[in-house]
Amino acid sequence: MKIIDNKQEAIQELKRISQRTSSDNNNTITSVVEDILQEVKIYGDKAIEKYTKKFDGFNPKPIQVSAKDIKRAWDETDSNLKKSLEIAYQRIYKFHEQEIPRSFTIRGEYGDSVQRRWLPVQRAGLYIPGGRAAYPSTVLMNVIPAKVAGVKDISMVSPGNAEGRINTTVLAAAHLSGIDKVYRIGGAQAIGALAFGTNQIDKVDVISGPGNIYVTTAKKLIYGSTGIDSLAGPSEILIIADNTANSSQIASDLLAQAEHDPLASSILLTTSNELAKKVFEEVYKKINNHPRKEICIQSIKNWGLIAICKKLESCIDLSNQFAPEHLEIITIDPQKILENIENAGAIFLGKWTPEAVGDYLAGPNHTLPTCGNARFSGSLGVETFMKNSSIIEFNEKSLKINSLDIINLANSEGLHSHANSVKIRFKD
């Protein structure tokens, strides 16, 4: 983990970190994923079986998890964990209910009207990662906004383990969320199945959910024929802290990101030399006995950073340039810092709001823009699973009143048939 006390060096290091998913391997990965998607498109379930055997080590027959097994997962879940899942579900649902976009109508003085109408997509496909960890929270964060949007047909895909089983708590979260179409497949082949459809899996309109580089590349390649939520990269946190912050707490928050993935990034921007030194020591002290030690070490070593700034204004400037997925503000007056934050996926204020609060049950969605994408995008939400239509209705009077302006604008673009389509209505 680097410690830097020069702003220009910090800018360069933050730029390097934000580009950590760019590599010479991307062309190779794209080629591999293109082949997988093409086979799924042509051969459907046979290709799904082939690549699941190859990459996950089991034969996915049957592909779909039975309703009985989903219910059993809920029944076998510890009662305390059930309660926690239910509380998270309620808080997330309540928040997302406020996101429902408003349809509206504007009526003109001559009887014309224009509208925007929002409707849910018919089918949504949710990708829930497996591999290094199980993510029941991601089930809730993807299912709930789709449900609130009004999507009737929701399918969930998630890779099984070597025995072909999906994590019990992931299935329990699916049961709680009312999802009964669960398929034990993952990787690019699962994205292909959702995008193109197979004999056993329906083609969907929108795919959401994070995944590894192969999943993300597959989402990128199928976009256009099927909608997607975003192209999520590895997780990241940036913490702005002053000398009032607790070094042990900050070290824990940094490691909470590092334990996700070797490509996860953990960054501290601080005005305190003493805090920087203590956090550095605490991070390595906590790693020693960490159950995911190897992952944390790779993450911290390659993508960890502590930057010492002269003023909090410099911390804010660096943060806005980096546009972090998660931003914690642990200073004497977090609200004052917040006023100048322009780019961040989710913002956590004060020492009592660790990022884990947002990961699990605060309410806002934890699927967030990474790698600088918070400059132009936000979290997954209800609108991800909806589309809007414009509805326009003019009558004779309103068209006549506006006809000359329409004709002038059409002629200015050289589109004379556009102009004539208005003229002809008043020819007689």
DAMOUR-V831050 format. One record per run of one state. SS is the DSSP state (~ for helix, > for strand, _ for the rest). FROM is the first residue (numbers start at 1). TO is the last residue. If there is no record, write none. Layout:
{{SS FROM TO} {SS FROM TO}}
//
This chain:
{{_ 1 1} {> 2 4} {_ 5 6} {~ 7 18} {_ 19 25} {~ 26 43} {_ 44 44} {~ 45 56} {_ 57 63} {> 64 65} {_ 66 66} {~ 67 76} {_ 77 78} {~ 79 97} {_ 98 103} {> 104 107} {_ 108 112} {> 113 120} {_ 121 122} {> 123 127} {_ 128 135} {~ 136 149} {_ 150 152} {> 153 157} {_ 158 167} {~ 168 177} {_ 178 180} {> 181 183} {_ 184 186} {~ 187 196} {_ 197 205} {> 206 208} {_ 209 212} {~ 213 222} {> 223 223} {_ 224 225} {> 226 228} {_ 229 235} {> 236 241} {_ 242 246} {~ 247 258} {_ 259 264} {> 265 270} {_ 271 272} {~ 273 287} {_ 288 292} {~ 293 303} {> 304 308} {_ 309 311} {~ 312 322} {_ 323 325} {> 326 330} {_ 331 333} {~ 334 338} {_ 339 345} {> 346 349} {_ 350 354} {~ 355 360} {_ 361 372} {~ 373 375} {_ 376 381} {~ 382 385} {> 386 393} {_ 394 395} {~ 396 412} {_ 413 415} {~ 416 426} {_ 427 428}}
//
